Amino acid sequence: MAPLYCIVFMGELVPGLAAEQIITALAARCGMTQQRARELILGGRRAVLKCGLDPAEAQRYSSELREIGLVVELEPEGRMPAAGQSLEIDLDRTVVLAKRPAFDGNPYAAPKADLTAPASGWSGEALHPPRAVSAGRGWGWIAEAWALFADRPWAWIGATLLLFVISFALNFVPFVGGLAMVVLGPIFTGGLMIGAHTQHQGGGFTVKQLFVAFERQPGDLAWIGAANLGVTILIVLFVGVSVAIALALAGPDLTAATHHEGFDPAQLAQLGPLVLVFMLCCVLVGFLWTMCILFAPALVALNEVPVLSAFSLSFQGCWRNVLSFLVFGLVAMALSLACVLTLGLGFLVLVPLLTIAIYMAYRDIYYR
C-alpha cells in the first residue's frame, strides 16, 4: 500500500511575491474566504493544509501551492509532528496545470520538468527566505567551491581569462567602454552562477556558459548593472562635493595657503575629523550597497526574482550572515595576499574559486 502524506505550510512565503497577491490566489483556488486566507498567510505559523494524500496527489498539491506562493513541505502522515493548526483545503480541480512533473515514486525528489513557478524559476529548486548560518560556513563555502573548481579547472580558468580579456578590451573604448562593462558585469556573473549550478547538479562547466545569461533574463541583469553604475556615480559625486564642502568650511586662508611655497601640510590637520566623517559615510554606503547586489545576479538568473526584490533579498541574506561573510572576507584576503606572491597568476584560480563560493553561499542561505 502506497504511503500517505500531508501538505504542511511552513509559515513562509515565496520571496518576491506580495502577501495580498498570495492571499487572493489562495482564496480563489481553495474556496476559502479572504479573511481565512489572510489569517493563514499572515499568521506566520506552521499549519497542516491537507492529509491522507497518495504520493501523486501530494506532489500535485505541493506544486500548485508553491505556484500560488506558499512554502510547503510533504511529510509522511504517520510520522508527522503536531502542527499549530490543521485545515482541509481543496484546490479547484478545474485549474489546468502546465508542465506538471511526472511522479517517480519519491515525493521528495526535485521536479524533472522545467517548471515556471516563481518558487523555483530556472534552477528548479525552491527559493526560501534567507536564513542565518554559522560563521564557520564562511570558510565552508570556499572549501566546497574547491571541489567544483577542481572538477573543471581549465574551463573555469578559461572563462576567467576570457572575462579579463573582454573587460580589458572594453576599457580601451574611451568613457563608454568602462561604463558598458559595469552594466554587462551582472550578465556575465549570472552566466557563471548558472554554470556553477549546472555543474553542481551533475552537469559539466564550459567556457561558453559565461554567456548563457544573455539568453536568460539579460534585461533584468543589465538593470542590476545600471543600478550599480548609478550608485557608483553618486558615491563619486558625494566624494567630490564632500571635498568642496570641507575646503569651504576650512576658510579662504587655508585654501590660499596651499598655493604658497611656505605651506605647512600640518595646516590640513584641522580638516581631519570632517574628512574622516565623509570617508566613513562613503564606506558605509558602499558596504550596504555591496550587500544589496552580492546575490542579486544569482537571484535573477537562477530563480527569476524581480530586480528590486533581488536587491532586498540579497541585503537580507547578507545582513543575517554578517559573521559568515566576515570569515569569508578574511580568508579571501589571505588568499589574495598569497596570490600576490605568484606575480598575480594565482588570481586565475582565486577569482573563479570565490565566484563558485558565492554560489555555494547562495545555496546555503536561500535553498534548503
TIDRENZA-950924 format. One record per residue (C-alpha): residue number from 1; residue in one letter; x, y, z. Coordinates in Angstrom, 2 decimals, always signed. Layout:
<atoms>
{k = NUM	r = A	X = X	Y = Y	Z = Z} $
...
</atoms>
This chain:
<atoms>
{k = 1	r = M	X = +0.00	Y = +0.00	Z = +0.00} $
{k = 2	r = A	X = +1.37	Y = +3.42	Z = -1.00} $
{k = 3	r = P	X = +2.30	Y = +5.72	Z = +1.92} $
{k = 4	r = L	X = +0.10	Y = +8.73	Z = +2.61} $
{k = 5	r = Y	X = +1.40	Y = +12.26	Z = +3.01} $
{k = 6	r = C	X = +0.38	Y = +15.60	Z = +4.50} $
{k = 7	r = I	X = +0.88	Y = +19.04	Z = +2.95} $
{k = 8	r = V	X = +2.37	Y = +21.34	Z = +5.59} $
{k = 9	r = F	X = +2.55	Y = +25.13	Z = +5.21} $
{k = 10	r = M	X = +5.80	Y = +26.27	Z = +6.86} $
{k = 11	r = G	X = +4.58	Y = +29.76	Z = +7.71} $
{k = 12	r = E	X = +6.77	Y = +31.32	Z = +5.00} $
{k = 13	r = L	X = +6.00	Y = +32.83	Z = +1.60} $
{k = 14	r = V	X = +7.86	Y = +32.60	Z = -1.69} $
{k = 15	r = P	X = +10.23	Y = +35.61	Z = -1.89} $
{k = 16	r = G	X = +9.36	Y = +38.25	Z = -4.45} $
{k = 17	r = L	X = +5.56	Y = +37.87	Z = -4.22} $
{k = 18	r = A	X = +3.25	Y = +40.26	Z = -2.39} $
{k = 19	r = A	X = +1.30	Y = +38.80	Z = +0.53} $
{k = 20	r = E	X = -2.01	Y = +40.23	Z = -0.73} $
{k = 21	r = Q	X = -1.43	Y = +38.63	Z = -4.12} $
{k = 22	r = I	X = -0.89	Y = +35.25	Z = -2.46} $
{k = 23	r = I	X = -3.94	Y = +35.71	Z = -0.21} $
{k = 24	r = T	X = -6.18	Y = +36.43	Z = -3.20} $
{k = 25	r = A	X = -4.84	Y = +33.46	Z = -5.19} $
{k = 26	r = L	X = -5.15	Y = +31.07	Z = -2.24} $
{k = 27	r = A	X = -8.75	Y = +32.11	Z = -1.51} $
{k = 28	r = A	X = -9.70	Y = +31.68	Z = -5.16} $
{k = 29	r = R	X = -8.02	Y = +28.32	Z = -5.63} $
{k = 30	r = C	X = -9.00	Y = +26.74	Z = -2.33} $
{k = 31	r = G	X = -12.53	Y = +28.08	Z = -1.91} $
{k = 32	r = M	X = -11.86	Y = +29.83	Z = +1.41} $
{k = 33	r = T	X = -12.75	Y = +33.36	Z = +2.45} $
{k = 34	r = Q	X = -10.27	Y = +36.20	Z = +2.06} $
{k = 35	r = Q	X = -10.25	Y = +36.63	Z = +5.84} $
{k = 36	r = R	X = -9.43	Y = +32.96	Z = +6.45} $
{k = 37	r = A	X = -6.66	Y = +33.04	Z = +3.84} $
{k = 38	r = R	X = -5.26	Y = +36.24	Z = +5.38} $
{k = 39	r = E	X = -5.17	Y = +34.68	Z = +8.85} $
{k = 40	r = L	X = -3.29	Y = +31.67	Z = +7.50} $
{k = 41	r = I	X = -0.79	Y = +33.67	Z = +5.40} $
{k = 42	r = L	X = -0.08	Y = +36.47	Z = +7.85} $
{k = 43	r = G	X = -0.14	Y = +34.28	Z = +10.94} $
{k = 44	r = G	X = +3.38	Y = +33.03	Z = +10.19} $
{k = 45	r = R	X = +2.67	Y = +29.68	Z = +11.87} $
{k = 46	r = R	X = +3.18	Y = +26.15	Z = +10.66} $
{k = 47	r = A	X = -0.12	Y = +24.59	Z = +9.56} $
{k = 48	r = V	X = -1.23	Y = +21.25	Z = +8.14} $
{k = 49	r = L	X = -3.23	Y = +22.03	Z = +4.99} $
{k = 50	r = K	X = -4.32	Y = +18.55	Z = +3.95} $
{k = 51	r = C	X = -3.61	Y = +14.92	Z = +4.90} $
{k = 52	r = G	X = -4.33	Y = +11.48	Z = +3.51} $
{k = 53	r = L	X = -2.83	Y = +12.16	Z = +0.09} $
{k = 54	r = D	X = -1.22	Y = +9.46	Z = -2.02} $
{k = 55	r = P	X = +2.19	Y = +10.37	Z = -3.49} $
{k = 56	r = A	X = +0.82	Y = +11.59	Z = -6.82} $
{k = 57	r = E	X = -1.82	Y = +13.80	Z = -5.18} $
{k = 58	r = A	X = +0.69	Y = +15.10	Z = -2.65} $
{k = 59	r = Q	X = +3.02	Y = +16.09	Z = -5.48} $
{k = 60	r = R	X = +0.19	Y = +17.84	Z = -7.32} $
{k = 61	r = Y	X = -0.99	Y = +19.75	Z = -4.26} $
{k = 62	r = S	X = +2.51	Y = +20.88	Z = -3.29} $
{k = 63	r = S	X = +3.27	Y = +22.06	Z = -6.86} $
{k = 64	r = E	X = +0.05	Y = +24.09	Z = -7.06} $
{k = 65	r = L	X = +0.54	Y = +25.64	Z = -3.62} $
{k = 66	r = R	X = +4.11	Y = +26.65	Z = -4.47} $
{k = 67	r = E	X = +2.81	Y = +28.25	Z = -7.66} $
{k = 68	r = I	X = +0.39	Y = +30.26	Z = -5.53} $
{k = 69	r = G	X = +3.30	Y = +31.39	Z = -3.33} $
{k = 70	r = L	X = +3.27	Y = +29.21	Z = -0.20} $
{k = 71	r = V	X = +6.39	Y = +27.46	Z = +1.08} $
{k = 72	r = V	X = +5.13	Y = +23.94	Z = +1.76} $
{k = 73	r = E	X = +6.66	Y = +20.56	Z = +2.50} $
{k = 74	r = L	X = +5.48	Y = +16.96	Z = +2.25} $
{k = 75	r = E	X = +5.60	Y = +14.90	Z = +5.44} $
{k = 76	r = P	X = +4.63	Y = +11.24	Z = +5.93} $
{k = 77	r = E	X = +1.26	Y = +11.12	Z = +7.64} $
{k = 78	r = G	X = +2.22	Y = +8.61	Z = +10.33} $
{k = 79	r = R	X = +5.40	Y = +10.40	Z = +11.44} $
{k = 80	r = M	X = +4.27	Y = +14.00	Z = +11.19} $
{k = 81	r = P	X = +4.82	Y = +16.12	Z = +14.33} $
{k = 82	r = A	X = +1.96	Y = +18.17	Z = +15.70} $
{k = 83	r = A	X = +1.30	Y = +21.44	Z = +13.89} $
{k = 84	r = G	X = -0.12	Y = +24.70	Z = +15.16} $
{k = 85	r = Q	X = -3.39	Y = +24.30	Z = +13.23} $
{k = 86	r = S	X = -4.98	Y = +21.88	Z = +10.79} $
{k = 87	r = L	X = -7.14	Y = +22.66	Z = +7.76} $
{k = 88	r = E	X = -8.65	Y = +20.65	Z = +4.93} $
{k = 89	r = I	X = -8.25	Y = +22.63	Z = +1.72} $
{k = 90	r = D	X = -9.43	Y = +21.53	Z = -1.69} $
{k = 91	r = L	X = -7.82	Y = +23.04	Z = -4.76} $
{k = 92	r = D	X = -10.03	Y = +23.99	Z = -7.69} $
{k = 93	r = R	X = -9.92	Y = +20.88	Z = -9.89} $
{k = 94	r = T	X = -10.87	Y = +22.94	Z = -12.97} $
{k = 95	r = V	X = -7.48	Y = +24.65	Z = -12.96} $
{k = 96	r = V	X = -5.25	Y = +23.28	Z = -15.70} $
{k = 97	r = L	X = -1.67	Y = +22.70	Z = -14.61} $
{k = 98	r = A	X = +1.03	Y = +23.33	Z = -17.17} $
{k = 99	r = K	X = +4.24	Y = +21.32	Z = -17.22} $
{k = 100	r = R	X = +3.30	Y = +19.17	Z = -14.24} $
{k = 101	r = P	X = +6.24	Y = +16.92	Z = -13.26} $
{k = 102	r = A	X = +5.70	Y = +13.21	Z = -13.56} $
{k = 103	r = F	X = +5.80	Y = +11.34	Z = -10.25} $
{k = 104	r = D	X = +8.67	Y = +8.90	Z = -9.97} $
{k = 105	r = G	X = +7.82	Y = +7.29	Z = -6.63} $
{k = 106	r = N	X = +9.72	Y = +9.73	Z = -4.46} $
{k = 107	r = P	X = +7.64	Y = +12.71	Z = -3.29} $
{k = 108	r = Y	X = +10.80	Y = +14.48	Z = -2.09} $
{k = 109	r = A	X = +12.56	Y = +14.32	Z = -5.47} $
{k = 110	r = A	X = +13.26	Y = +17.55	Z = -7.32} $
{k = 111	r = P	X = +10.84	Y = +18.10	Z = -10.24} $
{k = 112	r = K	X = +12.18	Y = +16.90	Z = -13.56} $
{k = 113	r = A	X = +10.13	Y = +19.37	Z = -15.58} $
{k = 114	r = D	X = +11.24	Y = +22.88	Z = -16.34} $
{k = 115	r = L	X = +8.71	Y = +24.49	Z = -14.03} $
{k = 116	r = T	X = +7.87	Y = +28.15	Z = -14.36} $
{k = 117	r = A	X = +6.61	Y = +28.58	Z = -10.81} $
{k = 118	r = P	X = +8.02	Y = +31.62	Z = -9.00} $
{k = 119	r = A	X = +9.21	Y = +29.33	Z = -6.22} $
{k = 120	r = S	X = +11.86	Y = +27.66	Z = -8.29} $
{k = 121	r = G	X = +12.43	Y = +29.59	Z = -11.52} $
{k = 122	r = W	X = +15.05	Y = +28.27	Z = -13.93} $
{k = 123	r = S	X = +17.08	Y = +26.47	Z = -11.27} $
{k = 124	r = G	X = +14.27	Y = +24.03	Z = -10.44} $
{k = 125	r = E	X = +14.94	Y = +24.46	Z = -6.71} $
{k = 126	r = A	X = +12.52	Y = +26.20	Z = -4.37} $
{k = 127	r = L	X = +13.67	Y = +29.60	Z = -3.16} $
{k = 128	r = H	X = +13.19	Y = +30.11	Z = +0.59} $
{k = 129	r = P	X = +13.51	Y = +33.24	Z = +2.72} $
{k = 130	r = P	X = +17.20	Y = +33.83	Z = +3.54} $
{k = 131	r = R	X = +18.36	Y = +32.14	Z = +6.73} $
{k = 132	r = A	X = +21.29	Y = +32.69	Z = +9.05} $
{k = 133	r = V	X = +24.08	Y = +30.09	Z = +9.02} $
{k = 134	r = S	X = +27.05	Y = +29.60	Z = +11.31} $
{k = 135	r = A	X = +30.11	Y = +31.84	Z = +10.99} $
{k = 136	r = G	X = +32.24	Y = +28.83	Z = +10.04} $
{k = 137	r = R	X = +30.32	Y = +28.48	Z = +6.81} $
{k = 138	r = G	X = +32.35	Y = +31.44	Z = +5.50} $
{k = 139	r = W	X = +35.27	Y = +29.02	Z = +5.19} $
{k = 140	r = G	X = +32.97	Y = +26.12	Z = +4.27} $
{k = 141	r = W	X = +31.76	Y = +27.87	Z = +1.11} $
{k = 142	r = I	X = +35.32	Y = +28.22	Z = -0.15} $
{k = 143	r = A	X = +36.20	Y = +24.63	Z = +0.75} $
{k = 144	r = E	X = +33.11	Y = +23.32	Z = -1.08} $
{k = 145	r = A	X = +33.83	Y = +25.59	Z = -4.05} $
{k = 146	r = W	X = +37.26	Y = +23.99	Z = -4.43} $
{k = 147	r = A	X = +35.64	Y = +20.63	Z = -5.23} $
{k = 148	r = L	X = +33.70	Y = +22.12	Z = -8.16} $
{k = 149	r = F	X = +36.70	Y = +24.09	Z = -9.39} $
{k = 150	r = A	X = +38.98	Y = +21.03	Z = -9.20} $
{k = 151	r = D	X = +36.46	Y = +19.09	Z = -11.31} $
{k = 152	r = R	X = +36.71	Y = +21.56	Z = -14.23} $
{k = 153	r = P	X = +39.78	Y = +23.72	Z = -13.53} $
{k = 154	r = W	X = +40.75	Y = +24.61	Z = -17.11} $
{k = 155	r = A	X = +37.20	Y = +25.54	Z = -18.08} $
{k = 156	r = W	X = +36.89	Y = +27.88	Z = -15.08} $
{k = 157	r = I	X = +40.33	Y = +29.40	Z = -15.73} $
{k = 158	r = G	X = +39.43	Y = +29.82	Z = -19.40} $
{k = 159	r = A	X = +36.18	Y = +31.61	Z = -18.54} $
{k = 160	r = T	X = +38.05	Y = +33.89	Z = -16.14} $
{k = 161	r = L	X = +40.73	Y = +34.72	Z = -18.73} $
{k = 162	r = L	X = +38.07	Y = +35.43	Z = -21.34} $
{k = 163	r = L	X = +36.24	Y = +37.74	Z = -18.95} $
{k = 164	r = F	X = +39.52	Y = +39.59	Z = -18.23} $
{k = 165	r = V	X = +40.13	Y = +39.98	Z = -21.97} $
{k = 166	r = I	X = +36.62	Y = +41.32	Z = -22.59} $
{k = 167	r = S	X = +36.96	Y = +43.79	Z = -19.72} $
{k = 168	r = F	X = +40.41	Y = +44.89	Z = -20.92} $
{k = 169	r = A	X = +39.17	Y = +45.38	Z = -24.49} $
{k = 170	r = L	X = +36.10	Y = +47.39	Z = -23.43} $
{k = 171	r = N	X = +38.20	Y = +49.66	Z = -21.25} $
{k = 172	r = F	X = +40.15	Y = +50.68	Z = -24.37} $
{k = 173	r = V	X = +36.96	Y = +52.34	Z = -25.63} $
{k = 174	r = P	X = +37.06	Y = +55.85	Z = -24.12} $
{k = 175	r = F	X = +34.44	Y = +56.54	Z = -21.46} $
{k = 176	r = V	X = +31.72	Y = +54.28	Z = -22.92} $
{k = 177	r = G	X = +33.70	Y = +51.03	Z = -22.63} $
{k = 178	r = G	X = +34.15	Y = +51.15	Z = -18.87} $
{k = 179	r = L	X = +30.51	Y = +52.06	Z = -18.33} $
{k = 180	r = A	X = +29.39	Y = +49.23	Z = -20.61} $
{k = 181	r = M	X = +31.45	Y = +46.71	Z = -18.63} $
{k = 182	r = V	X = +29.79	Y = +47.80	Z = -15.38} $
{k = 183	r = V	X = +26.34	Y = +47.28	Z = -16.94} $
{k = 184	r = L	X = +27.27	Y = +43.94	Z = -18.55} $
{k = 185	r = G	X = +29.07	Y = +42.63	Z = -15.46} $
{k = 186	r = P	X = +25.97	Y = +41.12	Z = -13.78} $
{k = 187	r = I	X = +25.07	Y = +39.30	Z = -17.02} $
{k = 188	r = F	X = +28.46	Y = +37.60	Z = -17.06} $
{k = 189	r = T	X = +28.14	Y = +36.89	Z = -13.32} $
{k = 190	r = G	X = +24.67	Y = +35.43	Z = -13.89} $
{k = 191	r = G	X = +26.13	Y = +33.13	Z = -16.53} $
{k = 192	r = L	X = +28.79	Y = +31.92	Z = -14.11} $
{k = 193	r = M	X = +26.11	Y = +31.32	Z = -11.46} $
{k = 194	r = I	X = +24.12	Y = +29.23	Z = -13.95} $
{k = 195	r = G	X = +27.30	Y = +27.38	Z = -14.88} $
{k = 196	r = A	X = +28.11	Y = +26.63	Z = -11.24} $
{k = 197	r = H	X = +24.53	Y = +25.46	Z = -10.67} $
{k = 198	r = T	X = +24.64	Y = +23.20	Z = -13.73} $
{k = 199	r = Q	X = +27.91	Y = +21.68	Z = -12.56} $
{k = 200	r = H	X = +26.62	Y = +21.25	Z = -9.01} $
{k = 201	r = Q	X = +23.59	Y = +19.38	Z = -10.39} $
{k = 202	r = G	X = +25.85	Y = +16.86	Z = -12.13} $
{k = 203	r = G	X = +26.43	Y = +18.58	Z = -15.47} $
{k = 204	r = G	X = +29.65	Y = +19.99	Z = -16.80} $
{k = 205	r = F	X = +31.03	Y = +23.52	Z = -16.94} $
{k = 206	r = T	X = +32.28	Y = +25.01	Z = -20.20} $
{k = 207	r = V	X = +33.66	Y = +28.41	Z = -21.12} $
{k = 208	r = K	X = +30.59	Y = +29.23	Z = -23.22} $
{k = 209	r = Q	X = +28.45	Y = +29.27	Z = -20.07} $
{k = 210	r = L	X = +29.97	Y = +32.68	Z = -19.38} $
{k = 211	r = F	X = +27.48	Y = +33.95	Z = -22.00} $
{k = 212	r = V	X = +24.44	Y = +31.80	Z = -21.17} $
{k = 213	r = A	X = +22.72	Y = +34.55	Z = -19.15} $
{k = 214	r = F	X = +22.47	Y = +36.65	Z = -22.34} $
{k = 215	r = E	X = +19.70	Y = +34.19	Z = -23.24} $
{k = 216	r = R	X = +18.02	Y = +34.21	Z = -19.80} $
{k = 217	r = Q	X = +16.89	Y = +37.39	Z = -18.05} $
{k = 218	r = P	X = +19.51	Y = +39.63	Z = -19.75} $
{k = 219	r = G	X = +17.34	Y = +42.74	Z = -19.32} $
{k = 220	r = D	X = +16.92	Y = +42.34	Z = -15.57} $
{k = 221	r = L	X = +20.60	Y = +41.52	Z = -15.11} $
{k = 222	r = A	X = +21.54	Y = +44.62	Z = -17.12} $
{k = 223	r = W	X = +19.30	Y = +46.69	Z = -14.81} $
{k = 224	r = I	X = +21.37	Y = +45.43	Z = -11.88} $
{k = 225	r = G	X = +24.48	Y = +46.69	Z = -13.66} $
{k = 226	r = A	X = +22.81	Y = +50.02	Z = -14.45} $
{k = 227	r = A	X = +21.82	Y = +50.44	Z = -10.80} $
{k = 228	r = N	X = +25.36	Y = +49.61	Z = -9.74} $
{k = 229	r = L	X = +26.68	Y = +52.22	Z = -12.16} $
{k = 230	r = G	X = +24.25	Y = +54.81	Z = -10.83} $
{k = 231	r = V	X = +25.16	Y = +54.19	Z = -7.20} $
{k = 232	r = T	X = +28.89	Y = +54.32	Z = -8.05} $
{k = 233	r = I	X = +28.44	Y = +57.68	Z = -9.78} $
{k = 234	r = L	X = +26.50	Y = +59.00	Z = -6.78} $
{k = 235	r = I	X = +29.30	Y = +57.93	Z = -4.42} $
{k = 236	r = V	X = +31.92	Y = +59.65	Z = -6.61} $
{k = 237	r = L	X = +29.81	Y = +62.81	Z = -6.71} $
{k = 238	r = F	X = +29.39	Y = +62.63	Z = -2.94} $
{k = 239	r = V	X = +33.17	Y = +62.45	Z = -2.50} $
{k = 240	r = G	X = +33.66	Y = +65.47	Z = -4.79} $
{k = 241	r = V	X = +31.01	Y = +67.54	Z = -3.02} $
{k = 242	r = S	X = +32.42	Y = +66.50	Z = +0.35} $
{k = 243	r = V	X = +35.89	Y = +67.72	Z = -0.56} $
{k = 244	r = A	X = +34.43	Y = +71.03	Z = -1.77} $
{k = 245	r = I	X = +32.44	Y = +71.45	Z = +1.45} $
{k = 246	r = A	X = +35.49	Y = +70.63	Z = +3.57} $
{k = 247	r = L	X = +37.61	Y = +73.23	Z = +1.79} $
{k = 248	r = A	X = +34.83	Y = +75.79	Z = +2.06} $
{k = 249	r = L	X = +34.46	Y = +75.21	Z = +5.80} $
{k = 250	r = A	X = +38.24	Y = +75.49	Z = +6.23} $
{k = 251	r = G	X = +38.04	Y = +79.08	Z = +5.08} $
{k = 252	r = P	X = +39.81	Y = +81.07	Z = +2.34} $
{k = 253	r = D	X = +43.05	Y = +81.40	Z = +4.31} $
{k = 254	r = L	X = +43.79	Y = +77.69	Z = +4.18} $
{k = 255	r = T	X = +42.79	Y = +77.45	Z = +0.52} $
{k = 256	r = A	X = +45.11	Y = +80.33	Z = -0.39} $
{k = 257	r = A	X = +47.92	Y = +78.95	Z = +1.75} $
{k = 258	r = T	X = +48.10	Y = +75.77	Z = -0.32} $
{k = 259	r = H	X = +49.34	Y = +77.87	Z = -3.28} $
{k = 260	r = H	X = +52.37	Y = +79.30	Z = -1.45} $
{k = 261	r = E	X = +55.79	Y = +77.69	Z = -1.16} $
{k = 262	r = G	X = +55.83	Y = +78.05	Z = +2.61} $
{k = 263	r = F	X = +52.70	Y = +75.99	Z = +3.03} $
{k = 264	r = D	X = +52.78	Y = +73.65	Z = +6.03} $
{k = 265	r = P	X = +50.84	Y = +70.38	Z = +5.38} $
{k = 266	r = A	X = +50.06	Y = +70.26	Z = +9.10} $
{k = 267	r = Q	X = +47.57	Y = +73.04	Z = +8.43} $
{k = 268	r = L	X = +45.35	Y = +70.45	Z = +6.81} $
{k = 269	r = A	X = +45.06	Y = +68.59	Z = +10.14} $
{k = 270	r = Q	X = +42.09	Y = +70.74	Z = +11.07} $
{k = 271	r = L	X = +40.16	Y = +69.07	Z = +8.25} $
{k = 272	r = G	X = +40.93	Y = +65.60	Z = +9.60} $
{k = 273	r = P	X = +37.70	Y = +64.89	Z = +11.57} $
{k = 274	r = L	X = +35.48	Y = +66.23	Z = +8.79} $
{k = 275	r = V	X = +37.26	Y = +64.24	Z = +6.07} $
{k = 276	r = L	X = +37.07	Y = +61.14	Z = +8.27} $
{k = 277	r = V	X = +33.30	Y = +61.51	Z = +8.61} $
{k = 278	r = F	X = +32.87	Y = +61.82	Z = +4.84} $
{k = 279	r = M	X = +35.10	Y = +58.78	Z = +4.24} $
{k = 280	r = L	X = +33.17	Y = +56.69	Z = +6.75} $
{k = 281	r = C	X = +29.90	Y = +57.68	Z = +5.09} $
{k = 282	r = C	X = +31.24	Y = +56.54	Z = +1.70} $
{k = 283	r = V	X = +32.49	Y = +53.24	Z = +3.13} $
{k = 284	r = L	X = +29.15	Y = +52.61	Z = +4.85} $
{k = 285	r = V	X = +27.14	Y = +53.32	Z = +1.69} $
{k = 286	r = G	X = +29.48	Y = +51.11	Z = -0.34} $
{k = 287	r = F	X = +29.22	Y = +48.31	Z = +2.21} $
{k = 288	r = L	X = +25.40	Y = +48.42	Z = +2.30} $
{k = 289	r = W	X = +25.18	Y = +48.56	Z = -1.49} $
{k = 290	r = T	X = +27.52	Y = +45.58	Z = -1.82} $
{k = 291	r = M	X = +25.11	Y = +43.58	Z = +0.34} $
{k = 292	r = C	X = +22.27	Y = +44.61	Z = -1.99} $
{k = 293	r = I	X = +23.96	Y = +43.36	Z = -5.17} $
{k = 294	r = L	X = +26.06	Y = +40.40	Z = -3.99} $
{k = 295	r = F	X = +23.35	Y = +37.77	Z = -4.56} $
{k = 296	r = A	X = +21.20	Y = +39.81	Z = -6.96} $
{k = 297	r = P	X = +22.63	Y = +38.23	Z = -10.18} $
{k = 298	r = A	X = +22.09	Y = +34.71	Z = -8.79} $
{k = 299	r = L	X = +18.55	Y = +35.54	Z = -7.62} $
{k = 300	r = V	X = +17.62	Y = +36.88	Z = -11.06} $
{k = 301	r = A	X = +19.49	Y = +34.31	Z = -13.19} $
{k = 302	r = L	X = +18.61	Y = +31.18	Z = -11.20} $
{k = 303	r = N	X = +15.24	Y = +31.97	Z = -9.67} $
{k = 304	r = E	X = +13.88	Y = +34.78	Z = -11.87} $
{k = 305	r = V	X = +13.32	Y = +37.14	Z = -8.93} $
{k = 306	r = P	X = +12.36	Y = +40.71	Z = -9.94} $
{k = 307	r = V	X = +15.26	Y = +43.18	Z = -9.70} $
{k = 308	r = L	X = +14.02	Y = +45.25	Z = -6.74} $
{k = 309	r = S	X = +13.09	Y = +42.11	Z = -4.81} $
{k = 310	r = A	X = +16.52	Y = +40.67	Z = -5.65} $
{k = 311	r = F	X = +18.19	Y = +43.71	Z = -4.06} $
{k = 312	r = S	X = +16.06	Y = +43.33	Z = -0.94} $
{k = 313	r = L	X = +16.61	Y = +39.57	Z = -0.63} $
{k = 314	r = S	X = +20.34	Y = +39.92	Z = -1.24} $
{k = 315	r = F	X = +20.59	Y = +42.52	Z = +1.53} $
{k = 316	r = Q	X = +18.61	Y = +40.31	Z = +3.92} $
{k = 317	r = G	X = +20.79	Y = +37.28	Z = +3.15} $
{k = 318	r = C	X = +24.00	Y = +39.24	Z = +3.76} $
{k = 319	r = W	X = +22.71	Y = +41.08	Z = +6.83} $
{k = 320	r = R	X = +21.70	Y = +37.83	Z = +8.53} $
{k = 321	r = N	X = +25.13	Y = +36.34	Z = +7.84} $
{k = 322	r = V	X = +27.50	Y = +39.21	Z = +8.63} $
{k = 323	r = L	X = +29.78	Y = +36.97	Z = +10.70} $
{k = 324	r = S	X = +29.91	Y = +34.32	Z = +7.98} $
{k = 325	r = F	X = +30.93	Y = +36.93	Z = +5.41} $
{k = 326	r = L	X = +33.48	Y = +38.36	Z = +7.83} $
{k = 327	r = V	X = +35.17	Y = +34.95	Z = +7.91} $
{k = 328	r = F	X = +34.74	Y = +34.66	Z = +4.14} $
{k = 329	r = G	X = +36.34	Y = +38.08	Z = +3.63} $
{k = 330	r = L	X = +39.30	Y = +37.34	Z = +5.91} $
{k = 331	r = V	X = +40.01	Y = +34.05	Z = +4.12} $
{k = 332	r = A	X = +39.66	Y = +35.75	Z = +0.71} $
{k = 333	r = M	X = +42.05	Y = +38.49	Z = +1.82} $
{k = 334	r = A	X = +44.64	Y = +35.97	Z = +2.99} $
{k = 335	r = L	X = +44.37	Y = +34.06	Z = -0.29} $
{k = 336	r = S	X = +44.69	Y = +37.32	Z = -2.25} $
{k = 337	r = L	X = +47.93	Y = +38.17	Z = -0.44} $
{k = 338	r = A	X = +49.21	Y = +34.69	Z = -1.28} $
{k = 339	r = C	X = +48.33	Y = +35.27	Z = -4.95} $
{k = 340	r = V	X = +50.46	Y = +38.42	Z = -4.99} $
{k = 341	r = L	X = +53.47	Y = +36.22	Z = -4.26} $
{k = 342	r = T	X = +52.74	Y = +34.32	Z = -7.50} $
{k = 343	r = L	X = +53.07	Y = +37.56	Z = -9.52} $
{k = 344	r = G	X = +49.29	Y = +37.60	Z = -9.92} $
{k = 345	r = L	X = +48.96	Y = +34.22	Z = -11.61} $
{k = 346	r = G	X = +47.20	Y = +32.82	Z = -8.56} $
{k = 347	r = F	X = +44.25	Y = +35.11	Z = -9.26} $
{k = 348	r = L	X = +43.38	Y = +32.89	Z = -12.23} $
{k = 349	r = V	X = +42.47	Y = +30.30	Z = -9.62} $
{k = 350	r = L	X = +41.24	Y = +32.56	Z = -6.85} $
{k = 351	r = V	X = +38.71	Y = +34.56	Z = -8.92} $
{k = 352	r = P	X = +36.75	Y = +31.52	Z = -10.16} $
{k = 353	r = L	X = +37.10	Y = +29.89	Z = -6.74} $
{k = 354	r = L	X = +35.47	Y = +32.86	Z = -4.99} $
{k = 355	r = T	X = +32.81	Y = +33.05	Z = -7.71} $
{k = 356	r = I	X = +31.85	Y = +29.44	Z = -7.08} $
{k = 357	r = A	X = +31.98	Y = +30.13	Z = -3.33} $
{k = 358	r = I	X = +29.34	Y = +32.87	Z = -3.77} $
{k = 359	r = Y	X = +27.14	Y = +30.28	Z = -5.47} $
{k = 360	r = M	X = +27.69	Y = +27.85	Z = -2.58} $
{k = 361	r = A	X = +26.75	Y = +30.63	Z = -0.14} $
{k = 362	r = Y	X = +23.61	Y = +31.28	Z = -2.21} $
{k = 363	r = R	X = +22.60	Y = +27.63	Z = -1.95} $
{k = 364	r = D	X = +23.30	Y = +27.60	Z = +1.77} $
{k = 365	r = I	X = +21.27	Y = +30.72	Z = +2.53} $
{k = 366	r = Y	X = +18.35	Y = +30.54	Z = +0.08} $
{k = 367	r = Y	X = +17.84	Y = +26.84	Z = -0.61} $
{k = 368	r = R	X = +17.08	Y = +24.04	Z = +1.83} $
</atoms>
